[in-house]
Amino acid sequence: MAPEGPRVSLGRGGRERILAAAAELFARQGFNATGINELHRAARVSKRTLYQHFASKEEVILAHLSACAERSPAAAVLAREELTPRTRLLELFTALADPGTRIPEPFLAAAMEFPDPQGRVHEAAAAHAHALTERLTALARAAGARAPERTARQLLTLYDGACCRLLLEDAGGVVSDAYGTAAAILRDAID
């Protein structure tokens, strides 16, 4: 009978394998349902190697969220300086159609699974939301919104809602509805 999987380290790249396995497991089954044993087996590293890189599962989650912030569909769209600020704000919703993205922003899931506002994971999710709000505010201001903070909050609320709807519905309808609502918010705020 074959063993259930390699339990030895494959050498260098352990941290990257741990984070890659974490991303897949967290997206598929959530943060709390993913155990350390499952994580080290999926990453093909020993527990010792896992703990050399991360002191706890919470540390793995925090590193995963940090990586998500850098490579999220939202970050990619908002960084596209060749687009006008208004276009970037609208493209934020088009990016939700990416078929490889089940939950575009895992920060919502993290905040729900770790509801204690004093907890480090919840704080990381809240900090991400705050940073995203500031980014959207700056773009709304650059686009000419009369009340950029309010516009940013409305767009982020819509974006978060659309992310949640993607769990239940076909992306086409969600993206179309969210894009149309975002365009209406921007028309009201700018024109």
N, C-alpha and C positions, 0 to 999 in steps of 0.2 A: 504494500500500500504506500503510495507517494505521500510525503509530508505535505502539510497544508500550505507551505510556502517557506522560502528561505528566511532564516532567522539570524543570519550573519550579516555583518556590514559588507557592503560592496566597495568599501574604500572611500575615496574622496567623493564629495558631493552629497554627503549625508544630510546636511541642512536643507539643501535644495530638494532632495527626495522627500524629506519630512514635510516640507511646505507644499510640495506638489500633491502628496498623498492627503494632507490635511484639506487642501482646497477641494479635492474630489469628494472626500468623505463628508466634509462639512456641508457641501452643496447638496449631496445626495440624502444625508440623513440628519443633518443638524449638528450643532456644537455639542449639546449635552448628551446626545445619543452615541457620539463617537468616543470610544474609550482609548486609553493609552495603549493597551495590548493590540487592539485593531490597528491603531495608527502606526506603531512601530513595525508590525508585520507588513502592512501595505507599503510602507516606505522602504522596506527591506533593510532595516537597520536594527541593531540590538537595542534593548531598552537603555543600556548604558550609553550608547551613542546618542540616543534621543535626549537623555537627560544631560549629556555633555553640551548639547546645543540649546536646550530649553529646560529650565528648572521645573516647569510644571506644564500641564495642559493649558492653563490660562496663558502662559507665555507663548505657546504655539498659536493660540487663538489671536493674541495681540499681534504677533508677527504676521499671521495670515491677513488680518484686517489692514495692517500697514501696507502689505503688498497689494491688496485689493484697491486701496485708495490710489495707488500709483498707476494701476493698469485698468481701472474701471472704464466702462464705456463713457461715463460722464466726464472723467478726467481727460480722456482722449479727445472728445468733442470740444470741450471747453478750452483746450490748449491749441486749437487750430486757429492760429492768428491770421491766416489768410482769409478767414470768414469774418463778416461784419459781426459786431456784438449781437445784434438781433438774430442773425442767422444761427449763430452758435447757440443761443437760447432755444431756438426752435429745433435745431439738430439734436439737442439733448434728448428729445423725445423720439426722433427717428432712430437714434442709436439703440433704443429699446428693442428694435426689430431683429437685432443680431441673434441668429438661431443658436449660437453657441453659448448664449447667456440665459441661464434659467432664472437666477435672481441677480439682476444687474448690480444691485447694491446690497451686499450681505450685512450691512450695518443695521438694517431694519430687523433682520433675523437675530442678530447679536443683541440688540436692545430688547427684543421680546424674550429671548431665552435667558437673559441676564437683567432682570428688571430693576435690581437694586441700583438707584442712582449713584450710590457711593462706590459701587464695584468698578474695578478697573476696565472690564470689558464694556460695561454700559458707558463709562466715561469716555472710552475710545470711540464708541458709536456716536455719542453726543458731540464730541469734538469734531468728528468728521462732518456731521450735519451742520455744525456751526461754520466750519471752513467752507463747505459747499454753499451755504447761505451767503457768506461773505463774497465768494466768487460770483455767484449769481447777482448779488447786489451791485458789484462793480460792473458787470456786463450790462445790467439793466440801466445803470447810470450812464454808461458809455453809449447805450442805445437811445438815450434821451427820455427815459421814464421819469414822469413827474414825481413819483413816490417809489424810488428804486428798492428800498427795504421791503415795502409791502409787496411790490411786484415779485421780488425774489422769494419771499415767503409763500406767495400764491403758487409760483412755479414749482417750488420744492415740494409743497403739499401735493400738487398734481403729479409730480414725478414719483414721489413715494407711493401714492395711490396706484399709479400705473404699474409700478414694480410689483406691488401686491396682486393686482389684477392679472398679471402675467402668469401667476401660479395657477389661475383658474380658467383662463380663457385663451383663445387663439391670439397670437401677437398682432396679427393684422388689424383686428378690430380695436384692440387696446391702443395700439400706436396711432391709428387714425383718429380715434376719439381724443386721446391726450394731445396730439399735435394740433387738432382743431381748437381745443380749449385753450392751449398755450397761445396760439395765434390770436384768439379773442382777448385773452388777458393782455397781451402785448399791444394790440390795437387800442384797447381801452386806456392803457397806461401811457402810450406814446403819442398816438395820433390825436 
